[in-house]
């Protein structure tokens, strides 16, 4: 079965871009009102990103709101340099600052000394994002998934999240960016320094590998019955 390169129906987790561009224009030169509005309108999106990406065990010791505040302070400090040289869209620039802060938190609060620094970058599948996981399961073509079966949907969401966590880091990362952060191939290309076609191909390969992992998992469950 051919996997179609499609996104779920969810909208981007980031604010509408046209208004961001207008605020950036006003923020040039240090307009405090525009800067404050720019940061405030991205606060909830950053909170969602940090909650998604920060290890659940670390969240028991590190407050998500504190990480978000650190990101906004750093973004404020670097904002004028970004405006002079906007190397990527503003939300992707903010995302990169947030990811750096998340990596720092993982390095300071190792969940296990056996895990490598690379695995401290929160590349495992987000947990508790049932709707995104359910939509991904539907994309993978699981015919058992029906709108009425709420319990089954939660089970499938967990199976998808478990399967994503078994992928290698590149595959895991691009699936999380597409289906949980809802970034486009163009945006992913900017983040990963890839062309849009290359990002699309990487995504398709990752989806195919995820399908294999899901099928192997289902077969293992059937063998145990």
N, C-alpha and C positions, 0 to 999 in steps of 0.2 A: 504493500500500500504506500503510495506516495504521500509524504508529509508536506502539506501546504505551508508556505511561509506567511503565516497570518498572525496578527495580534488578537488578543481577546478584545471584547467590546469595551473594556474598562478604559477610561480616559487617563491621561498622564497624571501622576501624583503631584506634579508641579503646577504652579499657578499659570494662568494664561500669559503667553509670551509677549503679546503686543503691549500690554500695560507695563511689563517689566522693562521693555525697551524705552518706553516713555519716561519711566522713573529713572533709568540710568542716564538718560539725556539731562534730566533735571539735576541729578546727583553730581554731574560733572562740575567740578569747581567747589564742591563741598556744601551743597544745599542740604541742610540737616533734616528738614522735613521729608524731602524725597528719600534720603538715605534711610531714615527711620521707617518710612512706609515700605521701602524696598525690602528691608530686613524682616519686618513684621509679617509681610505677606508670604514670606518663605518659611516662617518659623514652624508651622504645622507640618509642612512637607518634610522639613529636616527632622522633625521629631519622629515622623513615620519611618523615614529612612534609617535613623539611628536605632529605633526600636526593632526594626526588621533585621538590621545587620549586626547589632551588638549581641554577643553570646548571652543566652538567658541566664547562665550562672553569673556572668560578670554584671548583669543588670541588677543582681541582688546587692552588689557592692558599689556600683556606679550609677548615679541617677541620670536617666536619659536627658532630662531637662538641663542638667549641668553640662553635658556634652554639647547639646544644641547651643547653649549660651556661649560656650567656648568657640564654637564654629562661627557664630555671628560676630563675636568680638574680633576674631582673626579676619573674617571677611571684611568687616568695617575698616580694619587697619590696612588691608591690602586693596581696598576698593578702587582708589584713584589710579593705582598702577594697572588694575584690570581694565578700567575704563579707557586708559590710554592705549592698551594693547589687549583687546578682547579675543584671546586665542580660541575660545570656545563659548557657546551660549552660557549665559549667566548661571542657569540652574545646574549645568554640568560642572562649571567652575566651583560653585558652592558644594556640589556633591563630592568633588575631589577633596576639598578641605575637610568635609565631614568624614570621608573614608580615611584620610590621614589620622584624624582624631580617634576614629574607631580602632585603627591599627595600633595606635599608641596605647589605648586602653587595654587592648588584648595583650600587648607586650608587658604592661605593668601588672596585669592581673591574670597570669597564666592559669587556665583551667586545669591544665596538667603539664607537668614538666616534660613529659614525653612528646608533647606536640611541638612541631617545628614552628619557627617564626612565620613561615609562609602560611601555615594552617591557622595562625592567629589572625588572619585577615577577614574573618567572618564570611568565608565563601561557602559555608554549608547552607542548605536550603532554609529559608525562613520558616518558622513554626507558627501555627495558629492563623495563617492567612488562607482559610479554607476556600474562599471564593476564587482566589487566583489559582489554587491547587486544583479545585474542581474544574475550572475552565480548561486548565492544562490537561487534565485527565480526559476531558471531552475531546480536545484537539487530538489526543493520542488515539482516540477511537474506541474507548472502552464502552461496549454496547450495554453493559450492566448499569451504567450510570443513568438514572432517570430523575427528573425534577422532583418527583413525589417521594423519593427514597432518601429522606434526610439523614438517617443513620448510615446508609450506604455511602452517601456523599462525604460524610465526615471520615469514614473509613478510607475511601479512595483518596481524599485529601492527604491523609497521613501516609498512605502508600506512595503517593507521588513525592511528597517531601522526603520520605526515606530513600526513595530511588535516586532523587537528585543528589542527596548527600553521598551516594556511592560513586558518582561520576568524578572524573578528574577535575582539577580546579578550573581549567579553561571552559570546559563544558558546563560545569556548575555555574560559573560566573555569568556566562552569556544567557543561560536560561533564566537565572534570577533577574538579570537586568531587563530581559524582554517581558517576562510574565509576572514579575512581582513589583519591579520598579516601572514597568510599562514604558521603557525607552524604545525608540525606533531604531532600525538598523543604522540610519544615518547618525543618530546620537551615539549609538554604541561604537560606530566607526571612529567618531571623534575622541571618545574616551580611550579606546584601545589603539588608536593610531592606525586604523585600518581603513581601506576604502569601503564604501557602502556595499558593493558586491561581495567583498571579502568577508565583511561582517555577516551578511546574509548567508553565505556558504558555511561559515563557522556555526551559525545558529542552526542551520538545517542538519549539519553533522551531529551537533549536540542532541537535537531532538531525536534523531535516528538512534543514537546510543542510549538515550533515555528510554525509548521504546523497547529496546532489547533488554535493558535492565528490568523494566516493568514486566515483560513477558517471562523472563527467567524467574522473577519473584513469584509470578502467578503460577508457573509450572511447579516451582518448589512447594508452594502451598497445596496444589492439587495432589502432589505426590505424598504429602503428609496426611491427606484425608483418607 
